[in-house]
Amino acid sequence: MRRFLFVLFSCSLIFSACRNDKLDWKIEGKISDLSFNSALSGADVKLSSQEVNGGVFSAGYSTVAEASTVSDGSYELEFERENVPDYRLSVSKDGYFSDELSINPDDLSPDESFTQNMSLRARADVTFRLINSQPGDEQDKIIIQNLNANFECACCNGEERQFTGVDVDTTIG
């Protein structure tokens, strides 16, 4: 009987000491509307990790975790710990300019959440129709330039656009 209890105690000690807890990481934060300084609900938050194939860093990233923000703009991503060189956190929502940033895996800890807040700027589309309504000659010139725009947008890069001639009738948007 003593031997049985000793074996039972030894086995329980061995099995309790050999716990293989999964190490998960957690990223949380709030997404806000930069244009209106308010919480942004329904934004898509995606975490991707840089791929390493055969010991070679790839330019590609694969999705690790996804979530949507709730009414107060908060999100939470929980994912399995991996040995990767870089994480990319991206946020998007219809009607807003997307944003993304890199997160160094060395900044993450399985013991505590990593907080990353971000803001998105509301998108506003403007269309201009340029018409040379009183043409003089082929030397007529119309110049347009965006000066106070969100230059993250491909159409609003701040460069001058010139249109010459009597037949100018174009739409920019």
PyMOL commands that place a pseudoatom at each C-alpha (Angstrom):
pseudoatom trace, name=CA, resn=MET, resi=1, chain=A, elem=C, hetatm=0, pos=[0.000, 0.000, 0.000]
pseudoatom trace, name=CA, resn=ARG, resi=2, chain=A, elem=C, hetatm=0, pos=[2.835, 2.371, 0.826]
pseudoatom trace, name=CA, resn=ARG, resi=3, chain=A, elem=C, hetatm=0, pos=[4.470, 1.536, -2.470]
pseudoatom trace, name=CA, resn=PHE, resi=4, chain=A, elem=C, hetatm=0, pos=[1.220, 2.240, -4.352]
pseudoatom trace, name=CA, resn=LEU, resi=5, chain=A, elem=C, hetatm=0, pos=[0.827, 5.620, -2.650]
pseudoatom trace, name=CA, resn=PHE, resi=6, chain=A, elem=C, hetatm=0, pos=[4.444, 6.459, -3.394]
pseudoatom trace, name=CA, resn=VAL, resi=7, chain=A, elem=C, hetatm=0, pos=[3.999, 5.611, -7.098]
pseudoatom trace, name=CA, resn=LEU, resi=8, chain=A, elem=C, hetatm=0, pos=[0.735, 7.560, -7.247]
pseudoatom trace, name=CA, resn=PHE, resi=9, chain=A, elem=C, hetatm=0, pos=[2.317, 10.583, -5.572]
pseudoatom trace, name=CA, resn=SER, resi=10, chain=A, elem=C, hetatm=0, pos=[5.374, 10.399, -7.870]
pseudoatom trace, name=CA, resn=CYS, resi=11, chain=A, elem=C, hetatm=0, pos=[3.236, 10.204, -10.998]
pseudoatom trace, name=CA, resn=SER, resi=12, chain=A, elem=C, hetatm=0, pos=[1.088, 13.145, -9.966]
pseudoatom trace, name=CA, resn=LEU, resi=13, chain=A, elem=C, hetatm=0, pos=[4.217, 15.159, -9.211]
pseudoatom trace, name=CA, resn=ILE, resi=14, chain=A, elem=C, hetatm=0, pos=[5.741, 14.339, -12.597]
pseudoatom trace, name=CA, resn=PHE, resi=15, chain=A, elem=C, hetatm=0, pos=[2.588, 15.161, -14.555]
pseudoatom trace, name=CA, resn=SER, resi=16, chain=A, elem=C, hetatm=0, pos=[1.988, 18.423, -12.724]
pseudoatom trace, name=CA, resn=ALA, resi=17, chain=A, elem=C, hetatm=0, pos=[5.605, 19.502, -13.258]
pseudoatom trace, name=CA, resn=CYS, resi=18, chain=A, elem=C, hetatm=0, pos=[5.465, 18.812, -17.001]
pseudoatom trace, name=CA, resn=ARG, resi=19, chain=A, elem=C, hetatm=0, pos=[2.795, 21.337, -17.876]
pseudoatom trace, name=CA, resn=ASN, resi=20, chain=A, elem=C, hetatm=0, pos=[3.138, 22.543, -21.404]
pseudoatom trace, name=CA, resn=ASP, resi=21, chain=A, elem=C, hetatm=0, pos=[1.346, 25.870, -21.207]
pseudoatom trace, name=CA, resn=LYS, resi=22, chain=A, elem=C, hetatm=0, pos=[0.797, 27.542, -24.511]
pseudoatom trace, name=CA, resn=LEU, resi=23, chain=A, elem=C, hetatm=0, pos=[2.356, 31.002, -24.554]
pseudoatom trace, name=CA, resn=ASP, resi=24, chain=A, elem=C, hetatm=0, pos=[-0.073, 33.448, -26.108]
pseudoatom trace, name=CA, resn=TRP, resi=25, chain=A, elem=C, hetatm=0, pos=[0.518, 37.099, -26.781]
pseudoatom trace, name=CA, resn=LYS, resi=26, chain=A, elem=C, hetatm=0, pos=[-2.141, 39.764, -26.550]
pseudoatom trace, name=CA, resn=ILE, resi=27, chain=A, elem=C, hetatm=0, pos=[-2.372, 43.126, -28.290]
pseudoatom trace, name=CA, resn=GLU, resi=28, chain=A, elem=C, hetatm=0, pos=[-5.170, 45.512, -27.404]
pseudoatom trace, name=CA, resn=GLY, resi=29, chain=A, elem=C, hetatm=0, pos=[-5.980, 49.146, -27.896]
pseudoatom trace, name=CA, resn=LYS, resi=30, chain=A, elem=C, hetatm=0, pos=[-8.437, 51.713, -29.156]
pseudoatom trace, name=CA, resn=ILE, resi=31, chain=A, elem=C, hetatm=0, pos=[-9.001, 53.019, -32.650]
pseudoatom trace, name=CA, resn=SER, resi=32, chain=A, elem=C, hetatm=0, pos=[-10.227, 56.589, -32.944]
pseudoatom trace, name=CA, resn=ASP, resi=33, chain=A, elem=C, hetatm=0, pos=[-11.518, 58.867, -35.668]
pseudoatom trace, name=CA, resn=LEU, resi=34, chain=A, elem=C, hetatm=0, pos=[-8.830, 61.530, -36.082]
pseudoatom trace, name=CA, resn=SER, resi=35, chain=A, elem=C, hetatm=0, pos=[-11.115, 63.880, -38.008]
pseudoatom trace, name=CA, resn=PHE, resi=36, chain=A, elem=C, hetatm=0, pos=[-13.872, 63.991, -35.386]
pseudoatom trace, name=CA, resn=ASN, resi=37, chain=A, elem=C, hetatm=0, pos=[-11.867, 62.965, -32.276]
pseudoatom trace, name=CA, resn=SER, resi=38, chain=A, elem=C, hetatm=0, pos=[-14.206, 60.093, -31.384]
pseudoatom trace, name=CA, resn=ALA, resi=39, chain=A, elem=C, hetatm=0, pos=[-14.149, 56.304, -30.982]
pseudoatom trace, name=CA, resn=LEU, resi=40, chain=A, elem=C, hetatm=0, pos=[-14.302, 54.352, -34.237]
pseudoatom trace, name=CA, resn=SER, resi=41, chain=A, elem=C, hetatm=0, pos=[-16.486, 51.247, -34.127]
pseudoatom trace, name=CA, resn=GLY, resi=42, chain=A, elem=C, hetatm=0, pos=[-16.545, 48.613, -36.861]
pseudoatom trace, name=CA, resn=ALA, resi=43, chain=A, elem=C, hetatm=0, pos=[-12.939, 49.129, -37.962]
pseudoatom trace, name=CA, resn=ASP, resi=44, chain=A, elem=C, hetatm=0, pos=[-11.090, 46.014, -39.128]
pseudoatom trace, name=CA, resn=VAL, resi=45, chain=A, elem=C, hetatm=0, pos=[-7.859, 45.332, -37.225]
pseudoatom trace, name=CA, resn=LYS, resi=46, chain=A, elem=C, hetatm=0, pos=[-5.460, 42.769, -38.687]
pseudoatom trace, name=CA, resn=LEU, resi=47, chain=A, elem=C, hetatm=0, pos=[-2.155, 41.476, -37.355]
pseudoatom trace, name=CA, resn=SER, resi=48, chain=A, elem=C, hetatm=0, pos=[0.254, 39.846, -39.806]
pseudoatom trace, name=CA, resn=SER, resi=49, chain=A, elem=C, hetatm=0, pos=[3.670, 38.288, -39.290]
pseudoatom trace, name=CA, resn=GLN, resi=50, chain=A, elem=C, hetatm=0, pos=[6.618, 38.423, -41.656]
pseudoatom trace, name=CA, resn=GLU, resi=51, chain=A, elem=C, hetatm=0, pos=[7.232, 35.048, -43.239]
pseudoatom trace, name=CA, resn=VAL, resi=52, chain=A, elem=C, hetatm=0, pos=[10.541, 33.225, -42.965]
pseudoatom trace, name=CA, resn=ASN, resi=53, chain=A, elem=C, hetatm=0, pos=[10.956, 30.398, -45.475]
pseudoatom trace, name=CA, resn=GLY, resi=54, chain=A, elem=C, hetatm=0, pos=[13.986, 28.136, -45.201]
pseudoatom trace, name=CA, resn=GLY, resi=55, chain=A, elem=C, hetatm=0, pos=[15.835, 30.673, -43.069]
pseudoatom trace, name=CA, resn=VAL, resi=56, chain=A, elem=C, hetatm=0, pos=[15.264, 33.446, -45.638]
pseudoatom trace, name=CA, resn=PHE, resi=57, chain=A, elem=C, hetatm=0, pos=[13.199, 36.538, -44.841]
pseudoatom trace, name=CA, resn=SER, resi=58, chain=A, elem=C, hetatm=0, pos=[10.291, 36.959, -47.210]
pseudoatom trace, name=CA, resn=ALA, resi=59, chain=A, elem=C, hetatm=0, pos=[8.676, 40.219, -48.237]
pseudoatom trace, name=CA, resn=GLY, resi=60, chain=A, elem=C, hetatm=0, pos=[5.315, 38.551, -47.637]
pseudoatom trace, name=CA, resn=TYR, resi=61, chain=A, elem=C, hetatm=0, pos=[3.232, 38.676, -44.477]
pseudoatom trace, name=CA, resn=SER, resi=62, chain=A, elem=C, hetatm=0, pos=[0.604, 36.178, -43.338]
pseudoatom trace, name=CA, resn=THR, resi=63, chain=A, elem=C, hetatm=0, pos=[-2.415, 36.971, -41.168]
pseudoatom trace, name=CA, resn=VAL, resi=64, chain=A, elem=C, hetatm=0, pos=[-2.063, 35.898, -37.526]
pseudoatom trace, name=CA, resn=ALA, resi=65, chain=A, elem=C, hetatm=0, pos=[-5.171, 37.446, -35.917]
pseudoatom trace, name=CA, resn=GLU, resi=66, chain=A, elem=C, hetatm=0, pos=[-8.127, 39.656, -36.857]
pseudoatom trace, name=CA, resn=ALA, resi=67, chain=A, elem=C, hetatm=0, pos=[-10.778, 41.598, -34.950]
pseudoatom trace, name=CA, resn=SER, resi=68, chain=A, elem=C, hetatm=0, pos=[-13.284, 44.421, -35.337]
pseudoatom trace, name=CA, resn=THR, resi=69, chain=A, elem=C, hetatm=0, pos=[-13.536, 47.359, -32.985]
pseudoatom trace, name=CA, resn=VAL, resi=70, chain=A, elem=C, hetatm=0, pos=[-16.586, 47.612, -30.733]
pseudoatom trace, name=CA, resn=SER, resi=71, chain=A, elem=C, hetatm=0, pos=[-18.633, 50.728, -29.934]
pseudoatom trace, name=CA, resn=ASP, resi=72, chain=A, elem=C, hetatm=0, pos=[-15.934, 52.331, -27.761]
pseudoatom trace, name=CA, resn=GLY, resi=73, chain=A, elem=C, hetatm=0, pos=[-13.302, 51.732, -30.467]
pseudoatom trace, name=CA, resn=SER, resi=74, chain=A, elem=C, hetatm=0, pos=[-11.498, 49.007, -28.529]
pseudoatom trace, name=CA, resn=TYR, resi=75, chain=A, elem=C, hetatm=0, pos=[-10.088, 45.800, -29.989]
pseudoatom trace, name=CA, resn=GLU, resi=76, chain=A, elem=C, hetatm=0, pos=[-8.256, 42.769, -28.659]
pseudoatom trace, name=CA, resn=LEU, resi=77, chain=A, elem=C, hetatm=0, pos=[-6.044, 40.303, -30.527]
pseudoatom trace, name=CA, resn=GLU, resi=78, chain=A, elem=C, hetatm=0, pos=[-4.817, 37.117, -28.896]
pseudoatom trace, name=CA, resn=PHE, resi=79, chain=A, elem=C, hetatm=0, pos=[-2.469, 34.879, -30.839]
pseudoatom trace, name=CA, resn=GLU, resi=80, chain=A, elem=C, hetatm=0, pos=[0.023, 32.096, -30.391]
pseudoatom trace, name=CA, resn=ARG, resi=81, chain=A, elem=C, hetatm=0, pos=[3.595, 33.136, -29.782]
pseudoatom trace, name=CA, resn=GLU, resi=82, chain=A, elem=C, hetatm=0, pos=[5.852, 32.560, -32.788]
pseudoatom trace, name=CA, resn=ASN, resi=83, chain=A, elem=C, hetatm=0, pos=[9.482, 33.243, -33.545]
pseudoatom trace, name=CA, resn=VAL, resi=84, chain=A, elem=C, hetatm=0, pos=[9.106, 35.873, -36.282]
pseudoatom trace, name=CA, resn=PRO, resi=85, chain=A, elem=C, hetatm=0, pos=[11.162, 38.973, -37.155]
pseudoatom trace, name=CA, resn=ASP, resi=86, chain=A, elem=C, hetatm=0, pos=[8.284, 41.448, -37.450]
pseudoatom trace, name=CA, resn=TYR, resi=87, chain=A, elem=C, hetatm=0, pos=[4.559, 41.961, -36.950]
pseudoatom trace, name=CA, resn=ARG, resi=88, chain=A, elem=C, hetatm=0, pos=[2.437, 44.404, -38.937]
pseudoatom trace, name=CA, resn=LEU, resi=89, chain=A, elem=C, hetatm=0, pos=[-0.745, 45.866, -37.439]
pseudoatom trace, name=CA, resn=SER, resi=90, chain=A, elem=C, hetatm=0, pos=[-3.155, 47.330, -39.995]
pseudoatom trace, name=CA, resn=VAL, resi=91, chain=A, elem=C, hetatm=0, pos=[-6.473, 49.099, -39.479]
pseudoatom trace, name=CA, resn=SER, resi=92, chain=A, elem=C, hetatm=0, pos=[-9.065, 49.857, -42.145]
pseudoatom trace, name=CA, resn=LYS, resi=93, chain=A, elem=C, hetatm=0, pos=[-12.663, 50.953, -42.480]
pseudoatom trace, name=CA, resn=ASP, resi=94, chain=A, elem=C, hetatm=0, pos=[-14.789, 52.054, -45.418]
pseudoatom trace, name=CA, resn=GLY, resi=95, chain=A, elem=C, hetatm=0, pos=[-14.792, 55.838, -45.692]
pseudoatom trace, name=CA, resn=TYR, resi=96, chain=A, elem=C, hetatm=0, pos=[-11.405, 56.185, -43.940]
pseudoatom trace, name=CA, resn=PHE, resi=97, chain=A, elem=C, hetatm=0, pos=[-7.761, 56.178, -44.934]
pseudoatom trace, name=CA, resn=SER, resi=98, chain=A, elem=C, hetatm=0, pos=[-6.117, 52.931, -43.779]
pseudoatom trace, name=CA, resn=ASP, resi=99, chain=A, elem=C, hetatm=0, pos=[-3.079, 52.889, -41.522]
pseudoatom trace, name=CA, resn=GLU, resi=100, chain=A, elem=C, hetatm=0, pos=[-0.478, 50.322, -40.542]
pseudoatom trace, name=CA, resn=LEU, resi=101, chain=A, elem=C, hetatm=0, pos=[2.589, 50.078, -38.357]
pseudoatom trace, name=CA, resn=SER, resi=102, chain=A, elem=C, hetatm=0, pos=[5.262, 47.572, -37.392]
pseudoatom trace, name=CA, resn=ILE, resi=103, chain=A, elem=C, hetatm=0, pos=[5.479, 45.936, -33.986]
pseudoatom trace, name=CA, resn=ASN, resi=104, chain=A, elem=C, hetatm=0, pos=[8.766, 44.475, -32.822]
pseudoatom trace, name=CA, resn=PRO, resi=105, chain=A, elem=C, hetatm=0, pos=[8.198, 41.005, -31.289]
pseudoatom trace, name=CA, resn=ASP, resi=106, chain=A, elem=C, hetatm=0, pos=[10.765, 41.895, -28.598]
pseudoatom trace, name=CA, resn=ASP, resi=107, chain=A, elem=C, hetatm=0, pos=[8.239, 44.444, -27.263]
pseudoatom trace, name=CA, resn=LEU, resi=108, chain=A, elem=C, hetatm=0, pos=[5.675, 41.692, -26.584]
pseudoatom trace, name=CA, resn=SER, resi=109, chain=A, elem=C, hetatm=0, pos=[5.437, 39.677, -23.373]
pseudoatom trace, name=CA, resn=PRO, resi=110, chain=A, elem=C, hetatm=0, pos=[3.255, 36.662, -22.535]
pseudoatom trace, name=CA, resn=ASP, resi=111, chain=A, elem=C, hetatm=0, pos=[2.762, 38.107, -19.039]
pseudoatom trace, name=CA, resn=GLU, resi=112, chain=A, elem=C, hetatm=0, pos=[1.029, 41.342, -20.052]
pseudoatom trace, name=CA, resn=SER, resi=113, chain=A, elem=C, hetatm=0, pos=[-0.968, 42.895, -22.872]
pseudoatom trace, name=CA, resn=PHE, resi=114, chain=A, elem=C, hetatm=0, pos=[0.728, 45.172, -25.374]
pseudoatom trace, name=CA, resn=THR, resi=115, chain=A, elem=C, hetatm=0, pos=[-1.320, 48.344, -25.935]
pseudoatom trace, name=CA, resn=GLN, resi=116, chain=A, elem=C, hetatm=0, pos=[-1.340, 49.959, -29.369]
pseudoatom trace, name=CA, resn=ASN, resi=117, chain=A, elem=C, hetatm=0, pos=[-3.788, 52.791, -30.060]
pseudoatom trace, name=CA, resn=MET, resi=118, chain=A, elem=C, hetatm=0, pos=[-4.234, 54.142, -33.582]
pseudoatom trace, name=CA, resn=SER, resi=119, chain=A, elem=C, hetatm=0, pos=[-6.271, 56.808, -35.377]
pseudoatom trace, name=CA, resn=LEU, resi=120, chain=A, elem=C, hetatm=0, pos=[-7.796, 56.879, -38.842]
pseudoatom trace, name=CA, resn=ARG, resi=121, chain=A, elem=C, hetatm=0, pos=[-8.638, 59.995, -40.829]
pseudoatom trace, name=CA, resn=ALA, resi=122, chain=A, elem=C, hetatm=0, pos=[-12.061, 60.214, -42.488]
pseudoatom trace, name=CA, resn=ARG, resi=123, chain=A, elem=C, hetatm=0, pos=[-11.933, 60.181, -46.253]
pseudoatom trace, name=CA, resn=ALA, resi=124, chain=A, elem=C, hetatm=0, pos=[-13.557, 62.973, -48.246]
pseudoatom trace, name=CA, resn=ASP, resi=125, chain=A, elem=C, hetatm=0, pos=[-13.605, 62.835, -52.009]
pseudoatom trace, name=CA, resn=VAL, resi=126, chain=A, elem=C, hetatm=0, pos=[-13.781, 66.001, -54.073]
pseudoatom trace, name=CA, resn=THR, resi=127, chain=A, elem=C, hetatm=0, pos=[-14.253, 66.147, -57.830]
pseudoatom trace, name=CA, resn=PHE, resi=128, chain=A, elem=C, hetatm=0, pos=[-13.353, 69.226, -59.883]
pseudoatom trace, name=CA, resn=ARG, resi=129, chain=A, elem=C, hetatm=0, pos=[-14.533, 69.929, -63.407]
pseudoatom trace, name=CA, resn=LEU, resi=130, chain=A, elem=C, hetatm=0, pos=[-12.234, 72.339, -65.226]
pseudoatom trace, name=CA, resn=ILE, resi=131, chain=A, elem=C, hetatm=0, pos=[-13.601, 74.105, -68.293]
pseudoatom trace, name=CA, resn=ASN, resi=132, chain=A, elem=C, hetatm=0, pos=[-11.951, 76.841, -70.321]
pseudoatom trace, name=CA, resn=SER, resi=133, chain=A, elem=C, hetatm=0, pos=[-15.247, 78.676, -70.719]
pseudoatom trace, name=CA, resn=GLN, resi=134, chain=A, elem=C, hetatm=0, pos=[-13.778, 81.781, -72.387]
pseudoatom trace, name=CA, resn=PRO, resi=135, chain=A, elem=C, hetatm=0, pos=[-10.992, 80.444, -74.587]
pseudoatom trace, name=CA, resn=GLY, resi=136, chain=A, elem=C, hetatm=0, pos=[-8.514, 82.902, -76.026]
pseudoatom trace, name=CA, resn=ASP, resi=137, chain=A, elem=C, hetatm=0, pos=[-5.927, 80.782, -77.837]
pseudoatom trace, name=CA, resn=GLU, resi=138, chain=A, elem=C, hetatm=0, pos=[-3.830, 77.614, -77.550]
pseudoatom trace, name=CA, resn=GLN, resi=139, chain=A, elem=C, hetatm=0, pos=[-1.625, 79.333, -74.913]
pseudoatom trace, name=CA, resn=ASP, resi=140, chain=A, elem=C, hetatm=0, pos=[-4.466, 79.360, -72.347]
pseudoatom trace, name=CA, resn=LYS, resi=141, chain=A, elem=C, hetatm=0, pos=[-3.349, 77.590, -69.176]
pseudoatom trace, name=CA, resn=ILE, resi=142, chain=A, elem=C, hetatm=0, pos=[-5.206, 76.279, -66.117]
pseudoatom trace, name=CA, resn=ILE, resi=143, chain=A, elem=C, hetatm=0, pos=[-3.077, 75.257, -63.111]
pseudoatom trace, name=CA, resn=ILE, resi=144, chain=A, elem=C, hetatm=0, pos=[-4.460, 73.390, -60.103]
pseudoatom trace, name=CA, resn=GLN, resi=145, chain=A, elem=C, hetatm=0, pos=[-2.619, 72.227, -56.980]
pseudoatom trace, name=CA, resn=ASN, resi=146, chain=A, elem=C, hetatm=0, pos=[-3.765, 70.670, -53.687]
pseudoatom trace, name=CA, resn=LEU, resi=147, chain=A, elem=C, hetatm=0, pos=[-2.176, 72.633, -50.859]
pseudoatom trace, name=CA, resn=ASN, resi=148, chain=A, elem=C, hetatm=0, pos=[-4.025, 71.575, -47.700]
pseudoatom trace, name=CA, resn=ALA, resi=149, chain=A, elem=C, hetatm=0, pos=[-4.873, 67.948, -48.338]
pseudoatom trace, name=CA, resn=ASN, resi=150, chain=A, elem=C, hetatm=0, pos=[-4.156, 64.571, -46.823]
pseudoatom trace, name=CA, resn=PHE, resi=151, chain=A, elem=C, hetatm=0, pos=[-1.097, 63.688, -48.859]
pseudoatom trace, name=CA, resn=GLU, resi=152, chain=A, elem=C, hetatm=0, pos=[-1.433, 59.971, -47.989]
pseudoatom trace, name=CA, resn=CYS, resi=153, chain=A, elem=C, hetatm=0, pos=[-3.934, 59.843, -50.823]
pseudoatom trace, name=CA, resn=ALA, resi=154, chain=A, elem=C, hetatm=0, pos=[-2.488, 59.053, -54.261]
pseudoatom trace, name=CA, resn=CYS, resi=155, chain=A, elem=C, hetatm=0, pos=[-4.575, 61.754, -55.968]
pseudoatom trace, name=CA, resn=CYS, resi=156, chain=A, elem=C, hetatm=0, pos=[-3.563, 64.485, -53.501]
pseudoatom trace, name=CA, resn=ASN, resi=157, chain=A, elem=C, hetatm=0, pos=[0.212, 64.436, -53.780]
pseudoatom trace, name=CA, resn=GLY, resi=158, chain=A, elem=C, hetatm=0, pos=[0.598, 68.236, -53.793]
pseudoatom trace, name=CA, resn=GLU, resi=159, chain=A, elem=C, hetatm=0, pos=[1.984, 68.442, -57.327]
pseudoatom trace, name=CA, resn=GLU, resi=160, chain=A, elem=C, hetatm=0, pos=[0.811, 71.064, -59.806]
pseudoatom trace, name=CA, resn=ARG, resi=161, chain=A, elem=C, hetatm=0, pos=[-1.360, 69.852, -62.662]
pseudoatom trace, name=CA, resn=GLN, resi=162, chain=A, elem=C, hetatm=0, pos=[-1.456, 71.962, -65.809]
pseudoatom trace, name=CA, resn=PHE, resi=163, chain=A, elem=C, hetatm=0, pos=[-3.968, 72.000, -68.633]
pseudoatom trace, name=CA, resn=THR, resi=164, chain=A, elem=C, hetatm=0, pos=[-3.401, 74.084, -71.773]
pseudoatom trace, name=CA, resn=GLY, resi=165, chain=A, elem=C, hetatm=0, pos=[-5.397, 74.996, -74.836]
pseudoatom trace, name=CA, resn=VAL, resi=166, chain=A, elem=C, hetatm=0, pos=[-8.850, 76.196, -75.776]
pseudoatom trace, name=CA, resn=ASP, resi=167, chain=A, elem=C, hetatm=0, pos=[-10.553, 72.807, -75.476]
pseudoatom trace, name=CA, resn=VAL, resi=168, chain=A, elem=C, hetatm=0, pos=[-9.927, 72.204, -71.749]
pseudoatom trace, name=CA, resn=ASP, resi=169, chain=A, elem=C, hetatm=0, pos=[-12.898, 70.303, -70.309]
pseudoatom trace, name=CA, resn=THR, resi=170, chain=A, elem=C, hetatm=0, pos=[-11.725, 67.712, -67.808]
pseudoatom trace, name=CA, resn=THR, resi=171, chain=A, elem=C, hetatm=0, pos=[-12.684, 66.203, -64.487]
pseudoatom trace, name=CA, resn=ILE, resi=172, chain=A, elem=C, hetatm=0, pos=[-10.213, 65.647, -61.649]
pseudoatom trace, name=CA, resn=GLY, resi=173, chain=A, elem=C, hetatm=0, pos=[-11.166, 63.550, -58.678]
for i in range(1, 173): cmd.bond("trace and resi %d" % i, "trace and resi %d" % (i + 1))
show_as sticks, trace
zoom trace
